Amino acid sequence: MIEDKKDLINIIQNNFEELSKGQKLIAKYIISHYDKAAFMTAARIGEVVGVSESTVVRFANVLGYSGYPNLQKALQELIKNKLTTVQRLSMSDDYSNRHIGLKKVLKKDMENIRDTIDNIDLDMFEEVVSSILKAKRVYILGLRSSNALAAYLGFYLGVMLDDVKVVSLGISDIFEQLLRVTEDDVVIGISYPRYSKKTLDALRYVKDQGCKVIGITDSQVSPITSIADYTLFAKSNMVLFVDSLVAPMSLLNTLIIAIGMQVKNEIAEYFKELENIWEEYNIYDGKDKK
């Protein structure tokens, strides 16, 4: 089977002369309307082009895919960073029915988590945990929608580890915040489509300083994989203008718990002190002290 990383458009063009008449119609449609085709079912493409669903399936087979879903997945992987928010929004017709849309979104989140579980590299995960625990200082960088993930991870790692810094846009430029990185530090870069160029530039900078880089992203196609020493993948596929961060958040929870189990004795006293402070100052809702 062919690899997802190859340019699907080039594959179609290289095989064009070998296609049947109906398959050539499919090929022309995908080349001209790849942004729409990537999110259409085989039946829908067949309907638009004027061929049967089985012809679309055979088209995928001719290109080297075991079925249409794998061809569709490869196309989505390659184009999702190119789609603008307006293009994504234009593909939202299937979600106009609130009940259908609700189920489709929830099912997509479930698929993302299932895909993440099936493809997690356990050895890589252990390497990431070990690198974070050994680091003198941990920097966490995630911009745009990934900023929420970076803040969440930073909050919990900050509770468990001595020196954690979340790098974010503000008064100081991100390069200024990363100016003192050393080879003893680790920078965790979180990057999801559409991949922030500033995140990638910052990670290249710290890598040049000899700093270890941990990437958290969606797939092997992500540009962060060529920069990071270790990379963890969590799927974020979503058809609409909102990227699903459910699987990435679940991966971060797993990472936090794994680190917490390694330092639970050290942080036990810390949590006891926090509980006393929370109780004294009524931080959480509960019964009034008497």
C-alpha positions, 0 to 999 in steps of 0.5 A: 500500500502507498504511504499517506505522505505522498502527494495524492494529486501527483499519484492520481496524475501519474496513474491517470492514463490507466484509469477507466472512463468513469474513474477519470471523471472521479480523478478530474473532480478530485483534482479540481475540487480536492477541498470538497472531495476530502470530506465527501463519501464515496456515494456522494462523489459518485452522485456528483460525478455520475458514476456508481459508488463501486466505481469510486471504491475501485478508483481507490483500489487502482491508486493502491488503497485498500478502500475509499476511506483510506484514500479519503483519509490521505487526502484529508491529511494532505489538505487540512493545513491548506483549508481556510476557515471559510472553506471549512465552513462551506463544507458544513451542510451535513451539520445543518440538522442539529440532531445529526450534527450533534451525533456526527461531532461526538462520533468524530471525537470518539474516532479521534480518541480510538485512532490515538489509542490504536497508534500510540507509541508506548516506547516513545511515550516513556521516553517523553516522560523520562525527558520531562522528569530529567529536564532542568526546566520545562518550557511549553509552547502552543499558540492559537487554538493550541494555547489552551492545551499548553496552558492546561499542561502547564498548570498541572506540570507546574504543580508537580515539577519545580521549574515549568514555564508556559510560553505565550504571546504577550508583552514579551516576544516568544523568542525573548521568553526562550532566550535562556534555554539550555541543553539541560532543558526541554521544550514541549511544542504543541502544534495542530492544523493550521500549524502556526509558523511562529511555533515552528520557528521558535522550536527550530530556534531552541533546537539550534541551542541544543535543547531537547524538543518534544512535539505533540501534534496530529500526524506524521505529516505535521511539520513539527515531526522534522524538528522534534526529538520525540513526537506524540500523536493525537488525532484532531480531525474535524470536518468543520471550522473547529478542530477537535482537541478532545484526543489531544487533551486526553493524551495530555491527561495521560502524560500528566498522570504518568508524570504524577505517578513518578513524583507522587511522594514528592508532591503529597505534602504540597497537595496537603498544604494546598488543601489547607489553604483552599479550606482556610480561604473558602476557595471551593464551594462547600459547607461553611466553617463553624 
